[in-house]
Amino acid sequence: MIYQFNYLLAGGGCAGLAMAAQLHLRFGAQAKILIVDRDDKNSNDRTWAFWSDQELPLGLDKIVRKEWSAVRFRSPSWERTTTIAPYQYRLINGIDYYRFMRAKLEAAPNVYFLKGEISHLGEDDKSPWARVNNQLYRAEWIFDSRVGPETRPAESSPHYFLWQHFYGWRVKMDKPHFATQVATLMDFSHSHDGHPTFFYCLPFSPTEALVEFTAFSNSLMDQEAYRKRMVEYLHQRFGPAKYIVTEEEQGRIPMTDVDLANRNYRRIRSIGTAGNAVKPTTGYAFLRIQQQAESMAKQLFETGQVDQPPKLGGRFRWYDHLLLYLLQFEPQRSERIFSSLFEQQPFDRILRFLDEDTAWWEEVMIFKDLPIGWFLEAAWKHQVRTSPIWSVGPTLTKGTQYG
Ligand SMILES: Cc1cc2nc3c(=O)[nH]c(=O)nc-3n(C[C@H](O)[C@H](O)[C@H](O)COP(=O)(O)OP(=O)(O)OC[C@H]3O[C@@H](n4cnc5c(N)ncnc54)[C@H](O)[C@@H]3O)c2cc1C
C-alpha cells in the first residue's frame, strides 16, 4: 500500500514542527500533512535561548519560560552588564515546544504523526517519496530536516568547520548567588584551553540557573573533561557553594560555511540545520528556523512553488568567513576578538549585527573596535584559500550524525 500526502516532514524537531504548523496555518484543512520522526520528542533534550524584540510566530510567546532584560559579558580582566532594550533574551524549553506544537497539530484532523526511521528519501516521475519502516509514503512536497552523515569538509577544502559543543547543568544552590535579570552570554574569565571556551549562565531565580561550558573546536571532549570544567567553574565562581544538579544538557552545533542543503531534488527542500538556518559563527538557529518556515510556507501558498534555502552569500557571509577563519586557525585570538566586540559597542547593535540586520555604517563602527589587522590578514588568507588556483572544492567526509 502507498500512502499519499500533500506535505511530508522528514524529521519532526524544531524545523519540522515549525514548517508543519506554518503549512497548516496557510493551507488549513485542504492539506494532508505527515510528520515523521524516529523519536517521540518526549524529553527536554535542549533549551532554546535567543533574543527578540517582536511577538513570536505561532503563539510561541505562551511557552517562553523566562526573559532577561540585561546581558553580561565577562573577560578575564573586566566585565560589562547592560540592558539590551528593545530586545529581551528569552528561553524556551525543548519539551514545552514539542508539546505545544504537537498539541496544536494533533488537534487538526488532517495532520498525522508517524514514529519511524526514514531509511531512504527520493523522487521519481510521480512525486517525492520517503521510505519509513519499509513502507512508502508519497507527498507533493517533502521538507527534510535530517542532517545526515557529517558533512565535514576535507582538510584540502577551502571551507571551514568547527563544532560548537557544550555541556551544562541546571543547578540549584543552597544560597542566593544569581542576579535574576541578567543573562551571562559569555564568561571568558575561566578560559584556559587552546581554543575558544567560555561559560554561559541563565538564572531562573536567585538560587537556580542553567550554567553551560561551551567550546568552539574541531573535536569534541570526553564526558569526564566536560564535567571537570563545570565543577571547577562553579567552585571558582561561587566558592565552596553547595548545589544539586537537577538537569543536564549536552549538544553540538556545526559552525560551517559548507552548504548543507541537498539541492538534487525538484520537490524536496532542506530546512532547519540542514537548510543552513544555523548562523555559522554563533550557532543560534531557533528564530532563523521560525522565519525560514514562515517564508517557505508563504511562498508555497502564494506561488505553488518553494525555493531551496538561499545559498550562503552576501556581506554577512563574508564576515562569517573571516571569523570562522580566525576561530579555526588562530583560536588563541578569539577571546581578544570577542572582548573587543563586547567592550564598547551598544549591545543592541551587536545583537542586530548578529541578526544580520545592521546598516553598513554600523558595521564600520563595529569593525573599528576590532583588531583590524587580524581581520585584514584573515581576509587575505581566506582569499588565497578560496582562489581557484588553490581550491579543490568541498570534498566531504562521512562520519557521525549531527547532534
Ligand atoms: C542541545 C542543543 C541546544 C541548542 N540551543 C540553541 C539555543 O539556545 N538557541 C538557538 O538559537 N539554537 C540552539 N540550538 C541550535 C538549533 O536551534 C537546534 O539544533 C534545532 O533543534 C535545529 O532544528 P532542526 O529541526 O534543524 O533539527 P532537530 O531539532 O534536531 O530536528 C531533526 C529531527 O529529525 C529527526 N531525524 C533525524 N534523522 C532521522 C531519520 N533518519 N528518521 C527519522 N527521523 C529523523 C530527529 O529525531 C530530530 O527530531 C541548539 C542545538 C542543540 C543540539
The ligand as a Tripos MOL2 file, in Angstrom:
@<TRIPOS>MOLECULE
LIG
   53    58     1     0     0
SMALL
NO_CHARGES

@<TRIPOS>ATOM
      1 C1         21.4300   20.7960   22.6900 C.3       1 LIG1
      2 C2         21.2030   21.9390   21.7220 C.ar      1 LIG1
      3 C3         20.8900   23.2100   22.2050 C.ar      1 LIG1
      4 C4         20.6540   24.2670   21.3100 C.ar      1 LIG1
      5 N1         20.3710   25.5070   21.8300 N.ar      1 LIG1
      6 C5         20.1170   26.5100   20.9790 C.ar      1 LIG1
      7 C6         19.7750   27.7900   21.5030 C.ar      1 LIG1
      8 O1         19.7930   28.0120   22.7140 O.2       1 LIG1
      9 N2         19.4250   28.7840   20.6350 N.ar      1 LIG1
     10 C7         19.4230   28.5750   19.2770 C.ar      1 LIG1
     11 O2         19.0730   29.5050   18.5350 O.2       1 LIG1
     12 N3         19.7830   27.3840   18.7590 N.ar      1 LIG1
     13 C8         20.1290   26.3510   19.5710 C.ar      1 LIG1
     14 N4         20.4680   25.1260   19.0420 N.ar      1 LIG1
     15 C9         20.6020   25.0130   17.5670 C.3       1 LIG1
     16 C10        19.2650   24.6960   16.8420 C.3       1 LIG1
     17 O3         18.2720   25.6410   17.2020 O.3       1 LIG1
     18 C11        18.7470   23.3030   17.1740 C.3       1 LIG1
     19 O4         19.6920   22.3330   16.8040 O.3       1 LIG1
     20 C12        17.4220   22.9810   16.4590 C.3       1 LIG1
     21 O5         16.8360   21.8980   17.1230 O.3       1 LIG1
     22 C13        17.6220   22.6320   14.9770 C.3       1 LIG1
     23 O6         16.3700   22.2610   14.4470 O.3       1 LIG1
     24 P1         16.2450   21.1540   13.3110 P.3       1 LIG1
     25 O7         14.8100   20.9000   13.1170 O.co2     1 LIG1
     26 O8         17.1000   21.5120   12.1770 O.co2     1 LIG1
     27 O9         16.9250   19.8340   13.9620 O.3       1 LIG1
     28 P2         16.3060   18.9520   15.1060 P.3       1 LIG1
     29 O10        15.5380   19.7710   16.0660 O.co2     1 LIG1
     30 O11        17.4580   18.1450   15.6390 O.co2     1 LIG1
     31 O12        15.2710   18.0000   14.3500 O.3       1 LIG1
     32 C14        15.6690   16.9920   13.4360 C.3       1 LIG1
     33 C15        14.7470   15.8020   13.7080 C.3       1 LIG1
     34 O13        14.9730   14.8130   12.7080 O.3       1 LIG1
     35 C16        14.8460   13.5510   13.3120 C.3       1 LIG1
     36 N5         15.5630   12.5970   12.4570 N.ar      1 LIG1
     37 C17        16.8520   12.6780   12.0610 C.ar      1 LIG1
     38 N6         17.1470   11.6400   11.2450 N.ar      1 LIG1
     39 C18        16.0060   10.9120   11.1240 C.ar      1 LIG1
     40 C19        15.6770    9.7120   10.4090 C.ar      1 LIG1
     41 N7         16.5460    9.0890    9.6190 N.pl3     1 LIG1
     42 N8         14.4160    9.2210   10.5190 N.ar      1 LIG1
     43 C20        13.5010    9.8620   11.3030 C.ar      1 LIG1
     44 N9         13.7540   10.9930   11.9930 N.ar      1 LIG1
     45 C21        14.9940   11.5080   11.9000 C.ar      1 LIG1
     46 C22        15.4770   13.7320   14.6850 C.3       1 LIG1
     47 O14        14.9960   12.7520   15.6100 O.3       1 LIG1
     48 C23        15.0160   15.1490   15.0500 C.3       1 LIG1
     49 O15        13.8350   15.1440   15.8260 O.3       1 LIG1
     50 C24        20.7330   24.0480   19.9010 C.ar      1 LIG1
     51 C25        21.0820   22.7760   19.4290 C.ar      1 LIG1
     52 C26        21.3170   21.7440   20.3180 C.ar      1 LIG1
     53 C27        21.7180   20.3830   19.7480 C.3       1 LIG1
@<TRIPOS>BOND
     1     1     2 1
     2     2     3 ar
     3     2    52 ar
     4     3     4 ar
     5     4     5 ar
     6     4    50 ar
     7     5     6 ar
     8     6     7 ar
     9     6    13 1
    10     7     8 2
    11     7     9 ar
    12     9    10 ar
    13    10    11 2
    14    10    12 ar
    15    12    13 ar
    16    13    14 ar
    17    14    15 1
    18    14    50 ar
    19    15    16 1
    20    16    17 1
    21    16    18 1
    22    18    19 1
    23    18    20 1
    24    20    21 1
    25    20    22 1
    26    22    23 1
    27    23    24 1
    28    24    25 2
    29    24    26 1
    30    24    27 1
    31    27    28 1
    32    28    29 2
    33    28    30 1
    34    28    31 1
    35    31    32 1
    36    32    33 1
    37    33    34 1
    38    33    48 1
    39    34    35 1
    40    35    36 1
    41    35    46 1
    42    36    37 ar
    43    36    45 ar
    44    37    38 ar
    45    38    39 ar
    46    39    40 ar
    47    39    45 ar
    48    40    41 1
    49    40    42 ar
    50    42    43 ar
    51    43    44 ar
    52    44    45 ar
    53    46    47 1
    54    46    48 1
    55    48    49 1
    56    50    51 ar
    57    51    52 ar
    58    52    53 1
@<TRIPOS>SUBSTRUCTURE
     1 LIG1         1 GROUP 0 **** ****
